[in-house]
Amino acid sequence: MSKEISMFGETIESMIDTKPEFTDNLMYAMSILSDAQEELERNNKETARKFINKAKYFISEEGRKK
């Protein structure tokens, strides 16, 4: 679990629970990447890194469906 916190800032279970039901994984990943861009603008590199890891998780989950 501490690896998840380090990578994402929260657990995978928490990430899945907070994803809106009506949003597919790829659209959600795009939204998270927008958040990462905003954090980079604010020079919050660690937060941006975690957002990018979250986006990568949801993109990889979409790939597993196929």
C-alpha positions, -999 to +999 in steps of 0.1 A: +000+000+000+028+025+008+041+019-028+006+030-041+007+061-019+042+070-032+032+065-068-004+079-068-008+098-036-036+074-026-045+037-029-057+022-062-089+013-045-094+049-036-086+060-072-112+036-085-138+047-060-135+084-068-137+079-106-171+091-118-192+062-130-202+079-162-166+086-173-146+060-192-110+053-183-095+072-212-116+103-207-108+102-170-070+099-178-072+129-200-088+149-172-061+138-148-034+148-173-050+183-175-047+184-137-010+174-140-005+203-165-020+227-141+003+214-113+033+218-135+023+254-142+023+259-104+057+242-102+042+213-081+063+186-097+056+159-072+019+163-074+021+164-112+041+132-112+014+115-091-013+127-115+006+114-144+010+080-127-028+079-121-035+087-157-011+059-168-029+035-145-063+042-161-049+040-196-033+007-188-066-006-173-083+004-206-057-017-225-064-047-203-101-047-213-092-055-249 
